[in-house]
Amino acid sequence: MRGPTRATLDVTLLQGLVAAAVLAGLGGPQAGTPVEVTVKRFARGDQTLVDGFCRVAFDFLTPTTGGNAAYRLQVSVQDSAGLLLHESGWSQTVPSSVLEIPGGSTVEHFAFAVPSGQSGQYTVAVSVADSASGRVEGASVELEALERESRVSDLLLTGDMRRATEVEAAVGPGEVQKGRIFLSASTRPVLTPRQSELYYYLELYPGVDASVSLAARVFSADGSVVTSAAPQELAVRGTGGVTARSLSLAGLPEGEYRLEVVAQFPDGDVVRGAPFTMTGFDTEARIAQVTTARSSDPFATLTEQQADSLYGPLAYIMEADERGIYDDLSLTAKRNYLRQFWEKRDPTPGTPANEARSTYYGLFAEATHRFRESGAGDIPGWRTDRGRIFLKYGQPEDVLRRPEAALTPPYEVWKFTRPRMLKFVFLDETGLGNYALIYTDDRFEQGRADWERLLGAEAVQDVLLF
């Protein structure tokens, strides 16, 4: 059986990067639960591959004298007769810098396989022992192996997903790899008004070449449909295929929801679903509070490398008289530059928080992860065309995605209404997820003169009507 793969904590001093840790533990029934476990099943020949996810709440852990915390995680799998089929364990350290995040948690990933097509249930049990106090908390879940003739895997939801290229195959911190797709490990995704993209991954096993129609629906806690996506056709070989898509759920009220995907085969439908949570602006404020440095002077102890990391993303919002100064400064002067840059933009001078700084670095963290591109070289998300526009204007009010256009490479259209009406068209000419800006009506950005030829007449009409 496959052994576990581990989620790791990647901690930096950039204020915005802790937001993901906050979101991992906010909202939903998992809030307040020290340990939560979920499992997802995927067919692999005559076996069922099981991906397990265990969420460990930070408030369950006790810091040591050094300020860090640690725990030991144990996983066991038994069949219905009590026979132990899988057992593994490992230790994890949680740095003090993230341990104090209110509502924060981390997610561990593990994987194992059981024979397909056999009756009976399996019990997956996870226990977490706090190293400092010795306290132990656990959770368990029952599962059945997929039938040999199963045509659809379980539905895997996540708040973030990216596609790898031939030159990039490394799993990042806290990610799970599915072929060339990398997904953030999660027991139940938590979305916010600003981070409102929900991603899902589903495998299809039709047995014969088939055209499968996929329709996604979002249900509220009372079982009513609140939104749905138009069905999309997918040609799937008999040996199997995958679909990995995103849904923009901006404007969805706070609450508990369930995404269901209906796979319509020629001879019948299969439905798969999974829960997620939408939180509100109070969560945004909570993230801003966490990402705001506790010190009245967050720049005082920065190393030069840390200062340079904070300076780079400012290129998109700095004014003319702020350019061409930073690179030749001493470390002390660089700290002063950053301090004055954000003091100038502080909407509430005299208070400990600088909302503009927290918001911008929060956007930076999101852009870095969401819009990362690869190809000839790895490009951080904030340096891409989509990342730049995201940092300048934030989340677009409306997005048109065409990942599988007929005669046109994949493209996206972003539309803003504030601070003024703006439209941006991004085209993926490479087919590798590298989107370039080809058209915009923003006079501060530049598109391409041949954008209509690149898109084709039908897609141009699609863009103009959007």
LINMO-V335593 format. One record per residue. PSI is psi as a letter, one per 30 degrees, with the letter a starting at -180 (999 if undefined). D_LAST is the distance of its C-alpha to the last C-alpha in whole Angstrom. Layout:
BEGIN
psi: (PSI | PSI)
d_last: (D_LAST | D_LAST)
END
This chain:
BEGIN
psi: (l | k | l | l | k | k | k | l | k | j | k | l | g | k | e | f | f | f | e | e | e | e | f | f | g | k | l | l | f | f | k | f | k | e | k | k | k | l | l | k | k | k | k | i | b | g | l | j | k | k | k | k | k | k | k | j | k | e | f | f | k | k | k | a | f | f | f | l | l | l | l | k | k | k | k | k | k | k | a | f | f | g | k | j | f | k | k | l | l | l | l | k | k | j | k | f | f | f | f | g | k | k | g | l | l | l | k | k | k | l | k | l | k | l | k | l | g | k | l | l | l | k | k | j | k | k | k | k | k | k | e | e | f | f | k | k | l | l | l | l | k | k | l | k | l | k | l | f | g | k | f | k | a | l | k | j | k | l | f | k | k | l | k | l | a | f | g | j | g | k | k | l | k | g | l | k | k | j | b | g | k | k | k | k | k | k | e | j | k | j | l | l | e | e | i | g | k | k | k | k | k | k | k | k | i | f | e | l | k | l | j | k | k | k | k | k | k | k | k | l | f | g | g | k | k | f | l | l | k | k | k | k | k | k | k | k | l | f | f | l | l | l | k | j | l | l | k | j | g | k | f | k | l | k | a | k | l | k | k | k | k | j | j | j | l | f | g | l | k | k | k | k | l | l | l | l | k | k | l | a | f | e | e | e | e | e | e | e | e | e | f | k | k | e | k | f | i | f | f | e | g | k | l | e | e | e | e | e | e | f | e | e | f | f | f | f | f | l | l | e | f | f | l | g | e | e | e | g | l | l | e | e | e | e | e | e | e | e | e | e | e | f | e | f | g | j | f | i | k | f | l | e | k | j | e | e | e | e | e | e | f | e | e | e | e | e | e | e | e | e | g | k | l | l | c | f | l | k | j | k | e | f | f | l | e | e | e | e | e | e | e | e | f | a | k | k | f | k | k | k | k | i | f | h | k | d | g | k | l | k | l | k | k | k | k | k | f | k | f | l | j | k | k | k | k | k | k | i | f | f | g | g | g | j | k | k | k | f | k | l | g | j | f | f | l | k | a | k | f | g | e | e | e | e | e | l | e | e | e | e | e | e | e | e | f | 999)
d_last: (50 | 47 | 48 | 46 | 43 | 43 | 40 | 41 | 40 | 39 | 40 | 39 | 40 | 36 | 36 | 32 | 33 | 35 | 32 | 32 | 35 | 35 | 32 | 34 | 36 | 35 | 34 | 35 | 38 | 39 | 39 | 43 | 44 | 46 | 45 | 42 | 42 | 39 | 39 | 37 | 38 | 38 | 40 | 42 | 44 | 47 | 46 | 43 | 42 | 41 | 39 | 41 | 39 | 41 | 40 | 43 | 43 | 44 | 46 | 48 | 50 | 53 | 53 | 56 | 58 | 56 | 53 | 51 | 51 | 51 | 51 | 52 | 50 | 51 | 50 | 52 | 51 | 54 | 54 | 55 | 58 | 58 | 58 | 57 | 54 | 52 | 53 | 52 | 52 | 51 | 51 | 48 | 49 | 46 | 47 | 47 | 44 | 42 | 45 | 45 | 41 | 41 | 39 | 39 | 40 | 40 | 39 | 41 | 40 | 43 | 43 | 46 | 46 | 48 | 49 | 47 | 48 | 51 | 51 | 52 | 50 | 50 | 50 | 48 | 50 | 49 | 51 | 50 | 53 | 53 | 55 | 57 | 58 | 58 | 56 | 54 | 51 | 50 | 47 | 47 | 45 | 46 | 45 | 45 | 45 | 42 | 44 | 44 | 42 | 39 | 36 | 34 | 34 | 34 | 30 | 30 | 28 | 28 | 26 | 26 | 26 | 26 | 27 | 30 | 31 | 34 | 35 | 34 | 36 | 37 | 36 | 35 | 37 | 36 | 34 | 35 | 34 | 33 | 34 | 31 | 29 | 30 | 30 | 31 | 34 | 33 | 35 | 32 | 29 | 29 | 25 | 25 | 22 | 22 | 22 | 20 | 20 | 22 | 23 | 25 | 27 | 29 | 31 | 32 | 35 | 35 | 39 | 38 | 35 | 32 | 28 | 27 | 24 | 23 | 22 | 22 | 22 | 23 | 26 | 28 | 32 | 33 | 31 | 28 | 25 | 22 | 19 | 19 | 16 | 16 | 19 | 19 | 22 | 24 | 27 | 30 | 33 | 36 | 37 | 34 | 31 | 29 | 25 | 24 | 20 | 19 | 17 | 16 | 18 | 17 | 19 | 21 | 24 | 28 | 29 | 30 | 28 | 28 | 26 | 27 | 26 | 27 | 28 | 28 | 31 | 33 | 36 | 34 | 32 | 32 | 31 | 31 | 30 | 31 | 31 | 29 | 29 | 27 | 28 | 28 | 28 | 32 | 31 | 29 | 32 | 34 | 33 | 33 | 37 | 37 | 36 | 38 | 41 | 44 | 46 | 46 | 45 | 43 | 44 | 48 | 48 | 45 | 46 | 45 | 43 | 41 | 41 | 39 | 37 | 36 | 36 | 34 | 30 | 31 | 30 | 27 | 28 | 31 | 32 | 34 | 38 | 37 | 36 | 39 | 42 | 41 | 42 | 46 | 47 | 49 | 48 | 49 | 47 | 44 | 44 | 45 | 42 | 40 | 41 | 41 | 37 | 36 | 39 | 37 | 34 | 36 | 34 | 38 | 40 | 44 | 42 | 42 | 39 | 36 | 33 | 31 | 33 | 32 | 29 | 28 | 30 | 29 | 25 | 27 | 29 | 25 | 24 | 27 | 27 | 23 | 22 | 26 | 26 | 29 | 30 | 32 | 33 | 32 | 29 | 29 | 25 | 26 | 26 | 23 | 20 | 18 | 21 | 22 | 18 | 19 | 23 | 22 | 19 | 19 | 17 | 13 | 12 | 9 | 9 | 8 | 11 | 12 | 16 | 17 | 15 | 18 | 19 | 17 | 18 | 16 | 13 | 11 | 8 | 9 | 8 | 12 | 13 | 17 | 19 | 16 | 12 | 12 | 9 | 11 | 11 | 14 | 16 | 19 | 21 | 24 | 23 | 25 | 22 | 22 | 19 | 19 | 17 | 16 | 14 | 13 | 14 | 16 | 20 | 21 | 20 | 20 | 18 | 19 | 20 | 20 | 16 | 15 | 18 | 18 | 14 | 16 | 14 | 13 | 11 | 10 | 9 | 6 | 5 | 6 | 4 | 0)
END
